[in-house]
Amino acid sequence: MAPLQPKIGLVTEPLAGQPLREVLDWVAAEVPEISGLEIGTGAYAPTNHCDMARLLEDPGARRMWTKEITARGLDIAAFNCWGNPLHPDQSIAIAHDAALRDTIRLASETGVDRIVALAGCPAGAAGDATPHFAGGGWLPYLEKVYQRQWERQIHDYWAEIGAFANRSNPGLMICLELHPGTVVYNVETFERLAALSPAIAANIDPSHFFWMQMDSNLVVQRLAGRIGHAHGTDVVFQAEKLALNGLLDHRWPNPAAEMPWNFAVVGRGHGRDWWQGLLRDLAAAGRVKTIAIEHEDPFVEPKEGIRQAARLLAQALGNAHRRKVTA
């Protein structure tokens, strides 16, 4: 059996200021390489393109909403509910947990089998008011923070969410982005969490691996069948700024021109051959249906950046697989 070749998708968040219908018309007319959408459903993700409360309540509204998308030859590749359900501010934690659970319910109602999310980040110690990213224990006051977080919050929360997702929709994959600032940001932290439930999968975004100095291909090969989704985002480094301030510049992302690194349009940091290799490895992993363009380049207007990214990814795939618009 031939490997599953990922299709090209789009994270609609950079275009959240436009109504969904306008975004759909623009994609259909201007970016035929794109066939799937990743749509925000809550937490930190804007909900301009998805009125989740209404869609959960009204089957007719769900049908009309999905028909708007499918009528243009597109589908919903994933819902995106990036947030922090482990936040020490309970008002945030409760809201983000509710958004994630409602997204799981909506996925079940609409037949969507991928949700992109973040694992979150809790307090470092009881009584803390802000999250504490335990990215290393190189000083005494940083040591063992992650282990305490795991024992007090991470394990129980994600074991329960995994069980809830499996009960709601046994085929659903909650694809956690390996993202610095959360409790899942590399292979070791992902594998520990993923062991809690078969519903927990990985979303591969190579941009974060670039600046953390990880090898995207090796990550994909290692995680393989636990990967359910991918993002298309690149990184450009500024050698002079990097030499002076390194990768951990606290000012990021602004002022963008002063930063040692910035997110970039696909292809501006790593060329077509690199992306072709990543897509080959994602296909071999076996479960990745979509690589969704996530435009975050501060120097390029979103629509132009999306066009450029789609062209390069289509070339890297070797075939644009242009869709047929349905009636």
N, C-alpha and C positions, 0 to 999 in steps of 0.2 A: 504493500500500500504506500502511495506517495505521501510525503510529509504534508501536513496541513499548512498551506501557504497563507500567512497573515494578509488580511486586506488592510487598506488604508482608511483610517478613521479621523475624526476631529473632536477634540475637546471644545465644546462650544463656549466655555467660560469667557475667553477673550472677546466674544461677540455678544456678551450678555446685555449690553445696552440696546440691542436691536430685538424686536419681536422675533419669536421663533420662525414664523412664516417667512419673514424677510431673510433670515439666515438660511433657511431651507432653499429658498429660491436662488439665493446667491451661490450656494454650494452646487446646486444642480446646474446652474448656468456657467459658472466660472471655474469650478474645481471638480471636473468629472472623475478624477482619480479617487476621490473620497466616496466611500459607500456606507460608512457607519458613523454614528454619532455617540459621543460620550456626554451625557447631559447631567448637570448638577441638580441634586435633590435636597440639599440642605447642609446643616452644620456650617462650615465656613464657605462651602460652595454656593454661589448664587443660584436662586431658584427661578429666575426670570423665565426660563424655558420649560419649567415643570411646576405646575401648581399641585403639589403632591397631595395635600389634604383633599382637594376636589377630586383628583383622579382616584384616590382610594375610596371615596364615598360614592362616586357616580360612574357606573359601568359605561353609560352612554358617553360621558366625557372622555373616558379612557379610549373608547373606540374612535371617537373623532380625533383625538390627539395623536394616536398612533397612525391613523389614516393620513393625516397631514404629512407625516414623515414617510410612510411607505409609498404614497402616491408619487413621490419624486424619486423612487428607486433607492431610497435610503432605508436603513434600519437602526435600531438602538443597539449599539455594540455594548454599552455599559452605562450604568448610572454612576455618578460620582458624588460621594458623601464624605469629603475629606474634612476631618474635624479632630476633636480631642475629647472623647468620652471619659477619659481618665483625669480630666482637669481638676485641680483642687478647689476651684470655684464651682460649687455644686450647681449654681444656676447654668453655667456653661456645660458641665458634665451631663446634667440631666437632659438639657436641650439637644446636645449632640448624640447622646445615646438614643433618645426618642427618634431623631432624624434617621439614624442608622437602622433602627428596627422598622420604622415606616418604609424606608427604602427597600429593606428585605421583603416586606409585605407587597410593596408595589411591584418589585421584580417578579414575585410569584404571580401576581395578577396579570402582568403584561408579557410573561414568557421571557423576560430578560434574565440571562444566567451569569452576568458579571456585574459586580459592584466594586468600584475603586474606592479605597478608604485609606486612612492612616491609623496606625496602632495607638496613637495618643501618647501622652506623657504626663505622669502624675507628679505629685509633690515629692521632694527629696526626703522630707521627714514630716511627722505629724505636726499640724499647725501651720505649715507653709501655705502661703497664699498664692504662689505661682508655681508652674511646672518647673521641674529640675531635670535637664537633659544630662544623664549620666554617661557622657561620651568617653570617659576615661578616668582612671584612678591614679593619676600621676602625682597627686598631692594627698596628704592624709585625710583632709576633709571631703575629698571626692571618692574615697575608697568605699566599696561595698554599697553605694547608693542604689545601684541597679538591682542588686540582690534583695535589698529591702523592698524596693518597688515591686519586684516580681512576687515576693511572698505575700505582700499586703494587698496588692491590687491587680497586677497584670494577669497572673495565672487565673484567678477566679473569674475576672470579667470576660476574658477572651474565651475561656472554656465554655462559659454560659452562652455567649454570643454565637460561638460555633455550633453549639447544640440547638439554639433557637433557629439559626439559619438552616440547619439540616432538617429540622422538623417542618419548617415552613416551605422549603423548596430543596429537596435532596440534591438537585443538580447544580445548585448555586455555588459560585466561587466568590468569596470576599477577597479581593485582590489588594493586598496591602502594599503600598509603595514603600520601598526601602529608603527612608527619608531621614536625614539627620535632624535632630530635634525631637524625634519620637523614639519609642522603645524598640522599634524595628528599623534598623538602618543599614545592616550588613548581613552577610550570610549566617553568621553565628546567632544573631538575635532573631532573625527570621526563622531559622530551623527550630529554635527552641519554642517559639510561639506556635509555629505550624504543627508541631507535634500534638497540640491540644485538640485539633479538630481537622477532619478532611475538608471542611468548608473553607479553611483558611488557605489562601493561595498568595502568590506574589504578583505585583505589578512591576514590571521592569522599566525603569526610567534611567537610561544611561547617563543623563546629564549629571545626576548626583554622584554616580560612580566616577565620572571624569574628575570632579574636583576633590573627591575623597581618595583619588589615586587607586581605585579598584579597577579590575579588568572585567568589563561587561561580558565578554565572551565566556570567560571562566565562570562567572556568576551564573549565566544562563545554563551552561553545561552542568554545573553542580546542582542547580535547583530543578532543572528539566521539567518533569511532569507536574511540579507544584506551581508552575508559572501559568497564569490564566490570561494575562493582558499585558500590554506594553504601551509606553508613551514615546513619541518622537520629539525629543528636545536635545539640543546640542549645547556645548559650552565653548566659549572663546576665552583664552587666557591672555593677559597683558603682561609680558615678561618683566618689564621695568617695575610695574606696580606689584607684581608677585614677589619680586626680589626684595622689595622694601617692606611689604606688609603681610606676605604669606596668604595661605588659604583661609585663615580664620579672622579676617578683617571684620570687626564688630559693626562697621557701618553698613555692611551689605543690606539691601541692594542699592542704597543711594549714598553719595552721588555716583551714578552708574559709570561715568567717565573716569572716576578715580579708583574703581574697584579692580582687584587683582584678577577677577574672573566675572563673567556675566553669562546668563543663559543666552542662547543664540538660535537663529533659524537653523533647522537641520541642514547640514552640509557646510556651514560656515566655519565650524570648528574641526569637523572630521568629514572627509570626503566620501564620495559615492561608494568607493571600494570598501571603506570601513563599514558603512551602513549595510552594504550587501552581505558582508560577513555576519553582522549581527542578525539580519533577517534570516539568513541561512540557519543560524543556531536556534533562533526562535521557532522556525519551522520544524527543525529536528526535535525540539523539546516536546512538540506534539499536541499542545492544548491551547496555544495562543491563536485566537481568531483575528485579532485586530491590533495594529500599532496605530495609536491615535495621536495625531499631531497636537502638541500642547504648546501654543505660541506664548513665549515669555520674553522674547528679545526686546530689551528696552529701546533699541535704536531703529527698529523696523516696525512699520505700521502693521497691525495684525493681519489684515486681509492679504497684503503683499507677502508677508512672511509665510502665511498658510499656503498660498499659491506656490511659492518657491519650495517649501518643504514637501508638498505633495508631488511636485515634478521630480524632485530628487529621489524620493522614496519609490515612486513608480519606476524610475529608471533602475533603481537598485533591485527592485523585485523582478525586473526583466520584462514585465508585462503590465500595463496599466489596468487591465481587466475593467474596461469601461462598462458601466451598468446600462441596463435597459430600463427606461422610465415606464412604470406601470400606469395604467389608467386609473 
